């Protein structure tokens, strides 16, 4: 089941890859995004409760363009009677929600948190409000990976990209409430991740509509 957007921060500077000699990028774009994700599964007797949460924040900095900052948080909750038939149990309650609340993250991925009320629906399509409080605490180990690439588009131009991924193991505590239903738990295998991406476009002389980074100017 993958109902969560996995998906987007601390602002960190990126060096835009160098353009070929004699050419200057017409536009460069930088994205820095931080995301925390967690899944909690608790079973008490015949009652199984599952909570999945993803929260992120991203900064988009284009040149020339203003800096934009966006957040996205989503949550999914399911309660199942695993003793009921048919095999696999009977779903007693299910709800999911999403909003644009940003994750609040430490620049070094040591901690992160989000507290918000998300509009959503239950499995019958009825509107609900899901109250969420989630915190992440880094436990390590730290994983870091970088990559660079340069691509030529004959007759159009070139594009250079740089990507860096930093990932940290974490313990997350998640608590949700929907109507009178409250559930909480801890995920010792949660993830905190930061992605830094830079893309620079260099059109050939005379080319005016060359935007391979995002498909649109800036």
LUMPATI-24912 format. One record per atom (N, C-alpha, C): residue number from 1; residue in three letters; atom name; x, y, z. Coordinates in Angstrom, 3 decimals, decimal comma, padded with zeros to 6 digits, m for minus. Layout:
(NUM Ala CA (X Y Z)) ...
END
This chain:
(1 Unk N (000,863 m001,171 000,000)) (1 Unk CA (000,000 000,000 000,000)) (1 Unk C (000,899 001,219 000,000)) (2 Unk N (000,715 002,025 m000,987)) (2 Unk CA (001,531 003,233 m001,056)) (2 Unk C (000,609 004,398 m001,329)) (3 Unk N (m000,075 004,864 m000,272)) (3 Unk CA (m001,026 005,952 m000,426)) (3 Unk C (m000,392 007,292 m000,086)) (4 Unk N (000,815 007,234 000,402)) (4 Unk CA (001,430 008,485 000,843)) (4 Unk C (002,299 009,055 m000,256)) (5 Unk N (002,280 010,318 m000,330)) (5 Unk CA (003,230 010,949 m001,220)) (5 Unk C (004,576 010,940 m000,544)) (6 Unk N (005,472 010,376 m001,316)) (6 Unk CA (006,738 010,291 m000,708)) (6 Unk C (007,672 011,375 m001,178)) (7 Unk N (007,375 011,819 m000,741)) (7 Unk CA (007,634 012,864 m001,310)) (7 Unk C (007,902 013,901 m000,785)) (8 Unk N (008,396 016,403 000,423)) (8 Unk CA (009,443 017,159 m000,006)) (8 Unk C (009,587 017,985 001,185)) (9 Unk N (012,915 021,684 005,196)) (9 Unk CA (013,884 021,604 004,147)) (9 Unk C (014,766 022,657 004,500)) (10 Unk N (015,563 022,289 004,597)) (10 Unk CA (016,553 023,252 004,993)) (10 Unk C (017,167 023,875 003,769)) (11 Unk N (017,390 025,181 003,824)) (11 Unk CA (017,975 025,845 002,664)) (11 Unk C (019,475 025,659 002,708)) (12 Unk N (020,035 025,092 001,647)) (12 Unk CA (021,476 024,911 001,559)) (12 Unk C (021,909 025,349 000,176)) (13 Unk N (023,065 025,984 000,083)) (13 Unk CA (023,516 026,506 m001,193)) (13 Unk C (024,075 025,383 m002,048)) (14 Unk N (023,831 025,445 m003,326)) (14 Unk CA (024,356 024,484 m004,276)) (14 Unk C (025,190 025,231 m005,302)) (15 Unk N (026,250 024,596 m005,753)) (15 Unk CA (027,061 025,166 m006,818)) (15 Unk C (026,514 024,664 m008,141)) (16 Unk N (026,080 025,562 m008,998)) (16 Unk CA (025,554 025,167 m010,303)) (16 Unk C (026,690 024,649 m011,154)) (17 Unk N (026,523 023,505 m011,833)) (17 Unk CA (027,597 022,942 m012,643)) (17 Unk C (028,068 023,940 m013,697)) (18 Unk N (029,332 023,876 m013,983)) (18 Unk CA (029,919 024,811 m014,930)) (18 Unk C (029,424 024,529 m016,339)) (19 Unk N (029,134 025,572 m017,084)) (19 Unk CA (028,733 025,438 m018,475)) (19 Unk C (029,978 025,279 m019,335)) (20 Unk N (029,810 024,802 m020,559)) (20 Unk CA (030,965 024,670 m021,445)) (20 Unk C (031,655 026,015 m021,624)) (21 Unk N (032,950 025,944 m021,927)) (21 Unk CA (033,737 027,165 m022,071)) (21 Unk C (033,111 028,077 m023,112)) (22 Unk N (032,997 029,371 m022,782)) (22 Unk CA (032,474 030,350 m023,709)) (22 Unk C (030,978 030,502 m023,676)) (23 Unk N (030,291 029,698 m022,867)) (23 Unk CA (028,831 029,783 m022,795)) (23 Unk C (028,411 029,975 m021,350)) (24 Unk N (027,354 030,750 m021,189)) (24 Unk CA (026,831 030,990 m019,848)) (24 Unk C (025,402 030,466 m019,781)) (25 Unk N (025,024 029,800 m018,682)) (25 Unk CA (023,654 029,288 m018,567)) (25 Unk C (022,631 030,419 m018,660)) (26 Unk N (021,555 030,191 m019,406)) (26 Unk CA (020,499 031,186 m019,492)) (26 Unk C (019,622 031,143 m018,260)) (27 Unk N (019,603 029,985 m017,602)) (27 Unk CA (018,799 029,834 m016,390)) (27 Unk C (019,345 028,681 m015,578)) (28 Unk N (019,269 028,801 m014,268)) (28 Unk CA (019,661 027,715 m013,385)) (28 Unk C (018,590 027,544 m012,323)) (29 Unk N (018,397 026,312 m011,884)) (29 Unk CA (017,361 025,995 m010,909)) (29 Unk C (017,937 025,135 m009,801)) (30 Unk N (017,619 025,494 m008,586)) (30 Unk CA (018,078 024,728 m007,430)) (30 Unk C (016,881 024,276 m006,617)) (31 Unk N (016,867 023,001 m006,238)) (31 Unk CA (015,828 022,463 m005,378)) (31 Unk C (016,498 021,825 m004,167)) (32 Unk N (016,058 022,188 m002,980)) (32 Unk CA (016,515 021,546 m001,753)) (32 Unk C (015,279 021,061 m001,018)) (33 Unk N (015,160 019,776 m000,826)) (33 Unk CA (013,967 019,239 m000,185)) (33 Unk C (014,343 018,287 000,939)) (34 Unk N (013,541 018,327 002,011)) (34 Unk CA (013,742 017,438 003,154)) (34 Unk C (012,438 016,717 003,441)) (35 Unk N (012,524 015,418 003,676)) (35 Unk CA (011,319 014,621 003,909)) (35 Unk C (011,521 013,661 005,070)) (36 Unk N (010,478 013,513 005,871)) (36 Unk CA (010,437 012,496 006,911)) (36 Unk C (009,291 011,540 006,611)) (37 Unk N (009,540 010,248 006,738)) (37 Unk CA (008,490 009,265 006,516)) (37 Unk C (008,528 008,228 007,627)) (38 Unk N (007,364 007,662 007,925)) (38 Unk CA (007,279 006,673 009,008)) (38 Unk C (006,045 005,811 008,818)) (39 Unk N (006,127 004,591 009,312)) (39 Unk CA (004,990 003,686 009,313)) (39 Unk C (004,893 002,981 010,656)) (40 Unk N (003,727 003,058 011,269)) (40 Unk CA (003,510 002,453 012,590)) (40 Unk C (002,448 001,376 012,455)) (41 Unk N (002,737 000,176 012,948)) (41 Unk CA (001,776 m000,919 012,941)) (41 Unk C (001,718 m001,501 014,355)) (42 Unk N (000,551 m001,427 014,969)) (42 Unk CA (000,336 m001,971 016,312)) (42 Unk C (m000,793 m002,992 016,268)) (43 Unk N (m000,626 m004,103 017,003)) (43 Unk CA (m001,668 m005,123 017,091)) (43 Unk C (m001,945 m005,431 018,554)) (44 Unk N (m003,195 m005,270 018,952)) (44 Unk CA (m003,646 m005,600 020,303)) (44 Unk C (m004,845 m006,527 020,177)) (45 Unk N (m004,630 m007,799 020,533)) (45 Unk CA (m005,694 m008,770 020,359)) (45 Unk C (m006,028 m008,927 018,890)) (46 Unk N (m007,302 m008,728 018,550)) (46 Unk CA (m007,734 m008,828 017,156)) (46 Unk C (m007,671 m007,493 016,417)) (47 Unk N (m007,260 m006,445 017,083)) (47 Unk CA (m007,296 m005,098 016,499)) (47 Unk C (m005,904 m004,690 016,012)) (48 Unk N (m005,802 m004,444 014,718)) (48 Unk CA (m004,551 m004,014 014,111)) (48 Unk C (m004,703 m002,575 013,629)) (49 Unk N (m003,774 m001,707 014,034)) (49 Unk CA (m003,814 m000,302 013,650)) (49 Unk C (m002,570 000,035 012,845)) (50 Unk N (m002,767 000,661 011,692)) (50 Unk CA (m001,665 001,066 010,817)) (50 Unk C (m001,728 002,581 010,593)) (51 Unk N (m000,572 003,229 010,724)) (51 Unk CA (m000,461 004,663 010,450)) (51 Unk C (000,754 004,874 009,541)) (52 Unk N (000,534 005,558 008,436)) (52 Unk CA (001,627 005,897 007,529)) (52 Unk C (001,620 007,406 007,321)) (53 Unk N (002,786 008,017 007,487)) (53 Unk CA (002,865 009,475 007,383)) (53 Unk C (004,095 009,878 006,565)) (54 Unk N (003,945 010,913 005,784)) (54 Unk CA (005,048 011,516 005,042)) (54 Unk C (004,896 013,020 005,132)) (55 Unk N (005,985 013,714 005,433)) (55 Unk CA (005,944 015,173 005,523)) (55 Unk C (007,229 015,735 004,928)) (56 Unk N (007,102 016,847 004,207)) (56 Unk CA (008,269 017,385 003,522)) (56 Unk C (008,195 018,900 003,416)) (57 Unk N (009,330 019,469 003,099)) (57 Unk CA (009,415 020,900 002,808)) (57 Unk C (010,474 021,061 001,726)) (58 Unk N (010,224 021,955 000,760)) (58 Unk CA (011,161 022,130 m000,354)) (58 Unk C (011,340 023,598 m000,674)) (59 Unk N (012,556 023,963 m001,069)) (59 Unk CA (012,863 025,309 m001,519)) (59 Unk C (013,251 025,239 m002,991)) (60 Unk N (012,613 026,071 m003,805)) (60 Unk CA (012,923 026,162 m005,221)) (60 Unk C (013,519 027,534 m005,483)) (61 Unk N (014,735 027,557 m005,968)) (61 Unk CA (015,410 028,833 m006,220)) (61 Unk C (015,870 028,868 m007,669)) (62 Unk N (015,187 029,642 m008,478)) (62 Unk CA (015,563 029,775 m009,875)) (62 Unk C (016,353 031,047 m010,106)) (63 Unk N (017,178 031,047 m011,149)) (63 Unk CA (017,936 032,239 m011,535)) (63 Unk C (017,734 032,480 m013,024)) (64 Unk N (017,023 033,501 m013,450)) (64 Unk CA (016,412 034,519 m012,581)) (64 Unk C (014,991 034,119 m012,200)) (65 Unk N (014,673 034,194 m010,925)) (65 Unk CA (013,325 033,885 m010,432)) (65 Unk C (013,341 034,039 m008,920)) (66 Unk N (012,175 034,258 m008,295)) (66 Unk CA (012,127 034,352 m006,831)) (66 Unk C (012,286 032,980 m006,193)) (67 Unk N (012,570 032,965 m004,910)) (67 Unk CA (012,674 031,721 m004,148)) (67 Unk C (011,286 031,334 m003,646)) (68 Unk N (010,920 030,094 m003,865)) (68 Unk CA (009,632 029,588 m003,403)) (68 Unk C (009,857 028,466 m002,396)) (69 Unk N (008,980 028,403 m001,407)) (69 Unk CA (009,070 027,364 m000,394)) (69 Unk C (007,714 026,690 m000,261)) (70 Unk N (007,698 025,354 m000,309)) (70 Unk CA (006,454 024,609 m000,280)) (70 Unk C (006,551 023,440 000,696)) (71 Unk N (005,413 023,105 001,305)) (71 Unk CA (005,346 021,952 002,186)) (71 Unk C (004,266 020,986 001,709)) (72 Unk N (004,366 019,746 002,143)) (72 Unk CA (003,362 018,744 001,809)) (72 Unk C (003,372 017,665 002,886)) (73 Unk N (002,209 017,408 003,467)) (73 Unk CA (002,086 016,380 004,502)) (73 Unk C (000,899 015,487 004,170)) (74 Unk N (001,070 014,176 004,328)) (74 Unk CA (m000,021 013,237 004,094)) (74 Unk C (m000,002 012,159 005,163)) (75 Unk N (m001,181 011,608 005,442)) (75 Unk CA (m001,314 010,575 006,469)) (75 Unk C (m002,390 009,582 006,053)) (76 Unk N (m002,167 008,328 006,405)) (76 Unk CA (m003,132 007,261 006,136)) (76 Unk C (m003,308 006,443 007,413)) (77 Unk N (m004,545 006,169 007,752)) (77 Unk CA (m004,866 005,415 008,972)) (77 Unk C (m005,822 004,284 008,624)) (78 Unk N (m005,539 003,093 009,147)) (78 Unk CA (m006,433 001,951 008,954)) (78 Unk C (m006,502 001,134 010,242)) (79 Unk N (m007,721 000,747 010,621)) (79 Unk CA (m007,946 m000,134 011,764)) (79 Unk C (m008,649 m001,384 011,242)) (80 Unk N (m008,088 m002,562 011,556)) (80 Unk CA (m008,595 m003,825 011,014)) (80 Unk C (m008,850 m004,830 012,129)) (81 Unk N (m009,953 m005,558 012,029)) (81 Unk CA (m010,219 m006,713 012,883)) (81 Unk C (m009,607 m007,919 012,191)) (82 Unk N (m008,401 m008,332 012,631)) (82 Unk CA (m007,670 m009,391 011,927)) (82 Unk C (m008,202 m010,777 012,262)) (83 Unk N (m009,105 m010,876 013,221)) (83 Unk CA (m009,695 m012,177 013,564)) (83 Unk C (m010,944 m012,474 012,732)) (84 Unk N (m011,451 m011,462 012,068)) (84 Unk CA (m012,675 m011,634 011,283)) (84 Unk C (m012,380 m012,321 009,962)) (85 Unk N (m013,402 m012,911 009,402)) (85 Unk CA (m013,321 m013,514 008,090)) (85 Unk C (m013,890 m012,539 007,065)) (86 Unk N (m013,434 m012,539 005,813)) (86 Unk CA (m012,527 m013,491 005,196)) (86 Unk C (m011,077 m013,325 005,656)) (87 Unk N (m010,223 m014,187 005,170)) (87 Unk CA (m008,817 m014,165 005,565)) (87 Unk C (m008,230 m012,779 005,342)) (88 Unk N (m007,486 m012,306 006,309)) (88 Unk CA (m006,900 m010,977 006,239)) (88 Unk C (m007,636 m009,974 007,092)) (89 Unk N (m008,836 m010,332 007,542)) (89 Unk CA (m009,557 m009,471 008,462)) (89 Unk C (m010,537 m008,546 007,770)) (90 Unk N (m011,249 m007,801 008,611)) (90 Unk CA (m012,241 m006,845 008,150)) (90 Unk C (m011,819 m005,446 008,559)) (91 Unk N (m011,825 m004,528 007,597)) (91 Unk CA (m011,458 m003,144 007,889)) (91 Unk C (m012,585 m002,490 008,675)) (92 Unk N (m012,242 m001,997 009,868)) (92 Unk CA (m013,216 m001,317 010,711)) (92 Unk C (m013,281 000,179 010,419)) (93 Unk N (m012,119 000,748 010,083)) (93 Unk CA (m012,069 002,191 009,803)) (93 Unk C (m010,851 002,480 008,957)) (94 Unk N (m011,007 003,443 008,046)) (94 Unk CA (m009,897 003,842 007,183)) (94 Unk C (m010,089 005,299 006,794)) (95 Unk N (m008,997 006,055 006,837)) (95 Unk CA (m009,064 007,465 006,461)) (95 Unk C (m007,702 007,923 005,974)) (96 Unk N (m007,727 008,931 005,107)) (96 Unk CA (m006,483 009,527 004,642)) (96 Unk C (m006,697 011,004 004,387)) (97 Unk N (m005,606 011,767 004,523)) (97 Unk CA (m005,697 013,202 004,324)) (97 Unk C (m004,374 013,779 003,876)) (98 Unk N (m004,454 015,016 003,380)) (98 Unk CA (m003,253 015,676 002,863)) (98 Unk C (m003,445 017,182 002,953)) (99 Unk N (m002,354 017,897 003,258)) (99 Unk CA (m002,377 019,356 003,185)) (99 Unk C (m000,975 019,858 002,864)) (100 Unk N (m000,804 021,175 002,910)) (100 Unk CA (000,478 021,764 002,520)) (100 Unk C (001,290 022,239 003,722)) (101 Unk N (001,092 021,597 004,865)) (101 Unk CA (001,879 021,925 006,055)) (101 Unk C (003,321 021,456 005,848)) (102 Unk N (004,310 022,348 006,057)) (102 Unk CA (005,699 021,943 005,842)) (102 Unk C (006,294 021,205 007,039)) (103 Unk N (007,196 020,314 006,758)) (103 Unk CA (007,998 019,674 007,791)) (103 Unk C (008,960 020,703 008,383)) (104 Unk N (009,132 020,670 009,700)) (104 Unk CA (010,118 021,519 010,366)) (104 Unk C (011,323 020,642 010,683)) (105 Unk N (012,450 020,898 010,010)) (105 Unk CA (013,595 020,001 010,101)) (105 Unk C (014,854 020,735 010,507)) (106 Unk N (015,677 020,077 011,318)) (106 Unk CA (016,991 020,581 011,678)) (106 Unk C (017,900 020,517 010,444)) (107 Unk N (018,743 021,537 010,204)) (107 Unk CA (019,600 021,532 009,012)) (107 Unk C (020,493 020,302 008,900)) (108 Unk N (020,840 019,687 010,029)) (108 Unk CA (021,707 018,506 009,997)) (108 Unk C (020,924 017,203 010,084)) (109 Unk N (019,611 017,275 009,909)) (109 Unk CA (018,736 016,096 009,955)) (109 Unk C (018,762 015,399 011,317)) (110 Unk N (019,050 016,148 012,364)) (110 Unk CA (019,061 015,551 013,700)) (110 Unk C (017,643 015,326 014,208)) (111 Unk N (016,742 016,259 013,915)) (111 Unk CA (015,349 016,151 014,351)) (111 Unk C (014,442 016,762 013,282)) (112 Unk N (013,179 016,382 013,362)) (112 Unk CA (012,164 016,972 012,480)) (112 Unk C (010,809 016,748 013,130)) (113 Unk N (009,832 017,573 012,752)) (113 Unk CA (008,505 017,431 013,346)) (113 Unk C (007,449 018,077 012,467)) (114 Unk N (006,204 017,663 012,667)) (114 Unk CA (005,065 018,300 012,025)) (114 Unk C (003,848 018,096 012,917)) (115 Unk N (003,079 019,153 013,103)) (115 Unk CA (001,830 019,109 013,868)) (115 Unk C (000,784 019,868 013,069)) (116 Unk N (m000,301 019,188 012,720)) (116 Unk CA (m001,274 019,825 011,839)) (116 Unk C (m002,597 019,067 011,842)) (117 Unk N (m003,646 019,736 011,390)) (117 Unk CA (m004,945 019,112 011,142)) (117 Unk C (m005,127 019,007 009,634)) (118 Unk N (m005,351 017,787 009,153)) (118 Unk CA (m005,439 017,548 007,717)) (118 Unk C (m006,881 017,249 007,314)) (119 Unk N (m007,400 017,935 006,302)) (119 Unk CA (m008,695 017,550 005,765)) (119 Unk C (m008,549 016,245 004,987)) (120 Unk N (m009,538 015,369 005,102)) (120 Unk CA (m009,453 014,099 004,416)) (120 Unk C (m010,802 013,435 004,282)) (121 Unk N (m010,789 012,153 003,948)) (121 Unk CA (m012,013 011,375 003,802)) (121 Unk C (m011,816 010,000 004,412)) (122 Unk N (m012,937 009,376 004,852)) (122 Unk CA (m012,864 007,995 005,282)) (122 Unk C (m013,099 007,095 004,070)) (123 Unk N (m013,117 005,774 004,276)) (123 Unk CA (m013,210 004,864 003,131)) (123 Unk C (m014,561 004,936 002,441)) (124 Unk N (m015,558 005,561 003,063)) (124 Unk CA (m016,866 005,738 002,434)) (124 Unk C (m016,997 007,084 001,737)) (125 Unk N (m015,900 007,877 001,769)) (125 Unk CA (m015,924 009,173 001,113)) (125 Unk C (m016,437 010,306 001,971)) (126 Unk N (m016,705 010,037 003,242)) (126 Unk CA (m017,184 011,086 004,137)) (126 Unk C (m016,033 011,990 004,563)) (127 Unk N (m016,244 013,293 004,653)) (127 Unk CA (m015,168 014,204 005,075)) (127 Unk C (m014,809 014,003 006,542)) (128 Unk N (m013,514 014,030 006,829)) (128 Unk CA (m013,019 013,916 008,205)) (128 Unk C (m011,857 014,875 008,373)) (129 Unk N (m011,522 015,159 009,613)) (129 Unk CA (m010,326 015,923 009,947)) (129 Unk C (m009,391 015,018 010,741)) (130 Unk N (m008,163 014,906 010,266)) (130 Unk CA (m007,171 014,056 010,919)) (130 Unk C (m006,157 014,944 011,636)) (131 Unk N (m006,112 014,856 012,955)) (131 Unk CA (m005,120 015,600 013,736)) (131 Unk C (m003,852 014,764 013,830)) (132 Unk N (m002,731 015,357 013,449)) (132 Unk CA (m001,458 014,635 013,385)) (132 Unk C (m000,385 015,350 014,181)) (133 Unk N (000,388 014,577 014,944)) (133 Unk CA (001,598 015,080 015,594)) (133 Unk C (002,676 014,020 015,405)) (134 Unk N (003,751 014,377 014,722)) (134 Unk CA (004,813 013,413 014,441)) (134 Unk C (006,172 014,065 014,687)) (135 Unk N (007,085 013,302 015,274)) (135 Unk CA (008,450 013,781 015,510)) (135 Unk C (009,437 012,708 015,070)) (136 Unk N (010,552 013,149 014,513)) (136 Unk CA (011,622 012,251 014,100)) (136 Unk C (012,889 012,624 014,863)) (137 Unk N (013,616 011,614 015,339)) (137 Unk CA (014,912 011,808 015,984)) (137 Unk C (015,924 010,902 015,305)) (138 Unk N (016,987 011,495 014,766)) (138 Unk CA (017,968 010,723 014,007)) (138 Unk C (018,682 009,697 014,882)) (139 Unk N (018,879 008,519 014,325)) (139 Unk CA (019,609 007,458 015,017)) (139 Unk C (020,807 006,987 014,205)) (140 Unk N (020,900 007,409 012,930)) (140 Unk CA (022,002 007,011 012,069)) (140 Unk C (021,811 005,609 011,546)) (141 Unk N (022,714 005,119 010,716)) (141 Unk CA (023,902 005,798 010,200)) (141 Unk C (023,564 006,792 009,098)) (142 Unk N (024,529 007,649 008,788)) (142 Unk CA (024,365 008,670 007,756)) (142 Unk C (024,808 008,109 006,409)) (143 Unk N (023,970 008,325 005,394)) (143 Unk CA (024,287 007,901 004,033)) (143 Unk C (024,295 009,131 003,145)) (144 Unk N (025,334 009,270 002,312)) (144 Unk CA (025,416 010,434 001,425)) (144 Unk C (025,911 009,991 000,050)) (145 Unk N (025,264 010,517 m000,978)) (145 Unk CA (025,624 010,155 m002,346)) (145 Unk C (025,459 011,379 m003,241)) (146 Unk N (026,392 011,578 m004,180)) (146 Unk CA (026,303 012,686 m005,121)) (146 Unk C (026,505 012,171 m006,543)) (147 Unk N (025,976 012,922 m007,499)) (147 Unk CA (026,162 012,567 m008,903)) (147 Unk C (026,114 013,827 m009,746)) (148 Unk N (026,800 013,797 m010,891)) (148 Unk CA (026,804 014,914 m011,833)) (148 Unk C (026,607 014,365 m013,244)) (149 Unk N (025,966 015,168 m014,089)) (149 Unk CA (025,748 014,736 m015,462)) (149 Unk C (025,697 015,947 m016,380)) (150 Unk N (026,113 015,749 m017,620)) (150 Unk CA (026,054 016,800 m018,637)) (150 Unk C (025,493 016,187 m019,912)) (151 Unk N (024,458 016,803 m020,474)) (151 Unk CA (023,807 016,270 m021,670)) (151 Unk C (023,781 017,329 m022,766)) (152 Unk N (024,061 016,883 m023,997)) (152 Unk CA (024,007 017,745 m025,162)) (152 Unk C (022,756 017,433 m025,977)) (153 Unk N (022,058 018,497 m026,397)) (153 Unk CA (020,894 018,371 m027,265)) (153 Unk C (021,247 019,047 m028,586)) (154 Unk N (021,660 018,268 m029,605)) (154 Unk CA (022,112 018,870 m030,871)) (154 Unk C (021,087 019,838 m031,461)) (155 Unk N (021,563 021,021 m031,790)) (155 Unk CA (020,705 022,032 m032,376)) (155 Unk C (019,868 022,795 m031,369)) (156 Unk N (019,958 022,445 m030,079)) (156 Unk CA (019,162 023,111 m029,047)) (156 Unk C (020,023 023,712 m027,949)) (157 Unk N (020,898 022,885 m027,334)) (157 Unk CA (021,731 023,382 m026,254)) (157 Unk C (022,229 022,251 m025,383)) (158 Unk N (022,580 022,581 m024,137)) (158 Unk CA (023,099 021,582 m023,201)) (158 Unk C (022,522 021,837 m021,813)) (159 Unk N (022,557 020,809 m021,000)) (159 Unk CA (022,073 020,928 m019,630)) (159 Unk C (023,023 020,173 m018,710)) (160 Unk N (023,334 020,791 m017,566)) (160 Unk CA (024,207 020,172 m016,566)) (160 Unk C (023,448 020,043 m015,254)) (161 Unk N (023,573 018,890 m014,613)) (161 Unk CA (022,858 018,641 m013,357)) (161 Unk C (023,800 018,129 m012,288)) (162 Unk N (023,469 018,470 m011,050)) (162 Unk CA (024,166 017,949 m009,880)) (162 Unk C (023,122 017,528 m008,853)) (163 Unk N (023,291 016,336 m008,294)) (163 Unk CA (022,349 015,834 m007,302)) (163 Unk C (023,107 015,316 m006,085)) (164 Unk N (022,564 015,593 m004,906)) (164 Unk CA (023,125 015,074 m003,670)) (164 Unk C (022,021 014,564 m002,763)) (165 Unk N (022,184 013,362 m002,239)) (165 Unk CA (021,186 012,761 m001,350)) (165 Unk C (021,844 012,465 m000,008)) (166 Unk N (021,238 012,963 001,064)) (166 Unk CA (021,672 012,651 002,421)) (166 Unk C (020,516 011,969 003,134)) (167 Unk N (020,776 010,779 003,678)) (167 Unk CA (019,721 010,013 004,322)) (167 Unk C (020,180 009,591 005,714)) (168 Unk N (019,264 009,683 006,682)) (168 Unk CA (019,576 009,335 008,059)) (168 Unk C (018,487 008,424 008,617)) (169 Unk N (018,892 007,311 009,232)) (169 Unk CA (017,933 006,484 009,946)) (169 Unk C (017,397 007,248 011,141)) (170 Unk N (016,144 007,007 011,488)) (170 Unk CA (015,523 007,781 012,563)) (170 Unk C (014,468 006,959 013,284)) (171 Unk N (014,143 007,397 014,493)) (171 Unk CA (013,000 006,868 015,238)) (171 Unk C (011,918 007,938 015,197)) (172 Unk N (010,713 007,531 014,831)) (172 Unk CA (009,612 008,491 014,713)) (172 Unk C (008,478 008,102 015,643)) (173 Unk N (007,935 009,104 016,333)) (173 Unk CA (006,724 008,888 017,132)) (173 Unk C (005,581 009,600 016,444)) (174 Unk N (004,507 008,863 016,193)) (174 Unk CA (003,371 009,380 015,434)) (174 Unk C (002,099 009,216 016,253)) (175 Unk N (001,282 010,275 016,309)) (175 Unk CA (m000,012 010,223 016,995)) (175 Unk C (m001,053 010,881 016,101)) (176 Unk N (m002,191 010,201 015,949)) (176 Unk CA (m003,276 010,753 015,134)) (176 Unk C (m004,594 010,629 015,889)) (177 Unk N (m005,535 011,503 015,529)) (177 Unk CA (m006,885 011,430 016,070)) (177 Unk C (m007,870 011,787 014,963)) (178 Unk N (m008,885 010,933 014,787)) (178 Unk CA (m009,952 011,167 013,825)) (178 Unk C (m011,270 010,950 014,553)) (179 Unk N (m012,076 011,994 014,626)) (179 Unk CA (m013,307 011,934 015,417)) (179 Unk C (m012,934 011,552 016,853)) (180 Unk N (m013,430 010,424 017,359)) (180 Unk CA (m013,081 009,980 018,718)) (180 Unk C (m012,027 008,879 018,699)) (181 Unk N (m011,528 008,537 017,514)) (181 Unk CA (m010,534 007,477 017,393)) (181 Unk C (m009,131 008,060 017,519)) (182 Unk N (m008,357 007,571 018,479)) (182 Unk CA (m006,981 008,013 018,678)) (182 Unk C (m006,037 006,823 018,532)) (183 Unk N (m004,913 007,045 017,891)) (183 Unk CA (m003,927 005,986 017,705)) (183 Unk C (m002,536 006,601 017,708)) (184 Unk N (m001,555 005,846 018,175)) (184 Unk CA (m000,181 006,344 018,221)) (184 Unk C (000,788 005,175 018,239)) (185 Unk N (002,051 005,476 018,014)) (185 Unk CA (003,072 004,445 018,066)) (185 Unk C (004,408 004,992 017,599)) (186 Unk N (005,426 004,125 017,626)) (186 Unk CA (006,790 004,508 017,263)) (186 Unk C (007,314 003,612 016,161)) (187 Unk N (007,971 004,225 015,187)) (187 Unk CA (008,643 003,500 014,112)) (187 Unk C (010,144 003,681 014,294)) (188 Unk N (010,821 002,595 014,665)) (188 Unk CA (012,270 002,663 014,875)) (188 Unk C (013,044 002,643 013,557)) (189 Unk N (012,357 002,342 012,471)) (189 Unk CA (013,012 002,291 011,163)) (189 Unk C (012,585 003,405 010,243)) (190 Unk N (012,268 004,567 010,801)) (190 Unk CA (011,825 005,708 010,000)) (190 Unk C (013,010 006,325 009,248)) (191 Unk N (012,691 007,243 008,338)) (191 Unk CA (013,713 007,837 007,479)) (191 Unk C (013,608 009,360 007,479)) (192 Unk N (014,759 010,018 007,560)) (192 Unk CA (014,888 011,447 007,278)) (192 Unk C (015,800 011,577 006,069)) (193 Unk N (015,375 012,343 005,077)) (193 Unk CA (016,163 012,431 003,850)) (193 Unk C (016,163 013,842 003,294)) (194 Unk N (017,307 014,270 002,802)) (194 Unk CA (017,433 015,570 002,161)) (194 Unk C (018,010 015,384 000,760)) (195 Unk N (017,396 016,032 m000,217)) (195 Unk CA (017,846 015,964 m001,605)) (195 Unk C (018,169 017,376 m002,081)) (196 Unk N (019,343 017,550 m002,634)) (196 Unk CA (019,763 018,827 m003,190)) (196 Unk C (020,027 018,635 m004,682)) (197 Unk N (019,315 019,374 m005,515)) (197 Unk CA (019,450 019,222 m006,964)) (197 Unk C (019,660 020,571 m007,615)) (198 Unk N (020,536 020,595 m008,601)) (198 Unk CA (020,783 021,816 m009,359)) (198 Unk C (020,779 021,476 m010,845)) (199 Unk N (020,172 022,357 m011,649)) (199 Unk CA (020,073 022,132 m013,086)) (199 Unk C (020,345 023,444 m013,804)) (200 Unk N (021,260 023,446 m014,770)) (200 Unk CA (021,619 024,647 m015,516)) (200 Unk C (021,397 024,410 m016,999)) (201 Unk N (020,673 025,343 m017,650)) (201 Unk CA (020,352 025,239 m019,075)) (201 Unk C (021,210 026,214 m019,874)) (202 Unk N (021,826 025,746 m020,952)) (202 Unk CA (022,622 026,603 m021,824)) (202 Unk C (022,166 026,398 m023,263)) (203 Unk N (021,339 027,286 m023,796)) (203 Unk CA (020,858 027,121 m025,176)) (203 Unk C (021,937 027,462 m026,199)) (204 Unk N (021,830 026,862 m027,372)) (204 Unk CA (022,715 027,219 m028,476)) (204 Unk C (022,361 028,627 m028,964)) (205 Unk N (023,288 029,317 m029,609)) (205 Unk CA (023,008 030,662 m030,129)) (205 Unk C (021,747 030,682 m030,997)) (206 Unk N (020,858 031,620 m030,719)) (206 Unk CA (019,638 031,768 m031,487)) (206 Unk C (018,467 030,950 m030,981)) (207 Unk N (018,707 030,011 m030,064)) (207 Unk CA (017,630 029,187 m029,517)) (207 Unk C (016,981 029,923 m028,342)) (208 Unk N (015,666 030,078 m028,370)) (208 Unk CA (014,968 030,843 m027,326)) (208 Unk C (014,054 029,995 m026,463)) (209 Unk N (013,646 028,826 m026,916)) (209 Unk CA (012,702 028,005 m026,153)) (209 Unk C (013,364 026,686 m025,770)) (210 Unk N (014,313 026,771 m024,851)) (210 Unk CA (015,082 025,596 m024,419)) (210 Unk C (015,001 025,499 m022,897)) (211 Unk N (014,161 024,608 m022,393)) (211 Unk CA (013,938 024,504 m020,950)) (211 Unk C (013,856 023,031 m020,517)) (212 Unk N (014,953 022,282 m020,646)) (212 Unk CA (014,911 020,859 m020,317)) (212 Unk C (014,865 020,555 m018,828)) (213 Unk N (015,243 021,522 m017,971)) (213 Unk CA (015,270 021,224 m016,537)) (213 Unk C (013,886 020,892 m015,997)) (214 Unk N (012,924 021,775 m016,243)) (214 Unk CA (011,585 021,559 m015,722)) (214 Unk C (010,514 021,641 m016,796)) (215 Unk N (010,918 021,983 m018,036)) (215 Unk CA (009,954 022,066 m019,109)) (215 Unk C (009,331 023,433 m019,268)) (216 Unk N (009,768 024,387 m018,438)) (216 Unk CA (009,240 025,745 m018,530)) (216 Unk C (010,305 026,720 m018,043)) (217 Unk N (010,217 027,992 m018,401)) (217 Unk CA (011,257 028,967 m018,037)) (217 Unk C (011,430 029,118 m016,525)) (218 Unk N (012,663 029,390 m016,115)) (218 Unk CA (012,959 029,744 m014,743)) (218 Unk C (012,860 028,637 m013,759)) 
END
